Amino acid sequence: MWLVAGLGNPGRAYEHNRHNVGFMIVDLLARRTGSRFGRHRRAVAEVAETRLGVGLDAPALVLVKPMSYMNLSGGPVASLANFYKVPAQRIIAVHDELDLPFGVLRTKIGGGEGGHNGLRSISQALATRDYLRVRFGIGRPPGRQDPADYVLSDFTAAERKDLDYLVDRAADIVESLIRVGLDATQNVYHATP
């Protein structure tokens, strides 16, 4: 079993924000697998239980959208990891990344949180940083704009032209991590734009 946590904030006001790209990616994964999100009884989260492919040997996964707001994502993720008995090494956090230019997609395991409060919350709740991350580059804010305001703003019209493609590619990366692992995924997706 794998747990894929897309990070974001609940509510229509945040729906198209840069900070909600994690939600966008797990929504696409749910559509791809024909699953639907529903409220979980043990955590403040929406959850979709599904399989990556068909047959009993297809990897089982739980898609998660914490509904506790970004800064408190760790509680629902840790609670669901415990409920489904998923070890940290099989948890994938999908999130926006200020330290990567818009459209750059990267994956890694462990490391710091780079000021990302959602990741910080997850690391604290799991008592480890050793979980996988799919990092969706949103770039730095222009001029002197506060990063907190920037991540809570919508993608620009120019960015939206490429957004569907990039969300699709990020979902491909999640599937690749589950199917072939980190090294093989990095070899393919870090080598190409």
C-alpha positions, -999 to 999 in steps of 0.1 A, spaced: 0 0 0 11 35 -9 -1 68 5 -1 98 -19 -8 131 -1 -15 161 -24 -10 193 -4 -33 222 -5 -59 242 12 -96 233 13 -123 256 -1 -132 273 -34 -112 304 -25 -80 284 -28 -89 261 -56 -67 275 -83 -38 288 -61 -2 278 -67 -2 263 -32 -30 239 -43 -12 222 -71 -8 191 -49 -46 188 -48 -47 192 -86 -23 163 -91 -41 138 -68 -74 148 -83 -60 138 -117 -47 105 -102 -82 98 -89 -97 104 -123 -71 82 -140 -79 53 -116 -117 59 -117 -119 66 -80 -137 93 -60 -127 112 -29 -148 109 3 -144 121 38 -124 98 60 -139 89 94 -105 89 112 -88 120 98 -96 155 86 -90 145 50 -106 134 18 -95 100 7 -97 78 -24 -87 42 -20 -77 27 -54 -52 6 -74 -27 16 -99 -38 -7 -127 -60 -38 -128 -56 -71 -111 -47 -82 -76 -10 -75 -82 -17 -38 -91 -2 -16 -63 -28 -4 -38 -28 33 -30 -46 58 -9 -49 93 -24 -52 119 3 -62 156 4 -57 169 40 -86 193 48 -68 208 78 -52 236 58 -16 234 45 2 243 78 -15 214 96 -12 187 69 9 164 91 -19 154 114 -41 139 88 -12 123 69 3 107 100 -32 95 111 -39 79 78 -4 64 75 -11 48 109 -46 37 99 -35 21 66 -2 9 81 19 26 55 56 32 63 72 66 57 91 51 27 58 45 9 44 80 15 46 105 -13 40 142 -6 30 161 -37 36 199 -33 44 233 -48 81 243 -46 93 279 -46 129 269 -51 123 255 -85 114 275 -116 78 272 -128 73 239 -146 103 221 -133 93 188 -117 117 170 -93 114 141 -69 135 131 -40 134 113 -6 141 131 26 159 164 30 148 197 44 114 214 40 128 246 24 104 267 44 73 248 32 50 246 62 30 217 49 62 196 46 74 208 80 41 196 95 43 162 79 79 157 90 70 166 126 39 144 126 57 114 111 89 121 132 110 116 101 119 134 69 124 102 50 94 102 28 92 108 -10 84 142 -24 72 152 -58 81 189 -61 62 211 -86 82 242 -94 62 275 -91 92 298 -90 99 328 -68 75 357 -64 82 387 -86 98 418 -72 92 422 -35 60 402 -33 57 383 0 61 345 -7 30 338 15 9 360 -8 25 345 -39 17 309 -31 -19 319 -23 -24 336 -56 -36 319 -88 -14 308 -116 -10 335 -143 -27 332 -177 7 323 -193 13 296 -167 -22 282 -171 -14 274 -207 11 248 -196 -5 238 -163 -26 208 -175 4 193 -192 26 198 -161 0 184 -137 -3 154 -161 35 149 -161 36 152 -123 9 125 -120 31 104 -143 60 109 -119 39 97 -89 29 66 -109 66 60 -119 77 62 -82 53 35 -73 60 13 -102 98 15 -107 111 34 -77 131 67 -71 163 61 -90 146 49 -123 121 78 -120 148 104 -115 167 89 -145 138 95 -168 121 127 -155 151 146 -143 169 141 -176 141 156 -197 124 191 -195 
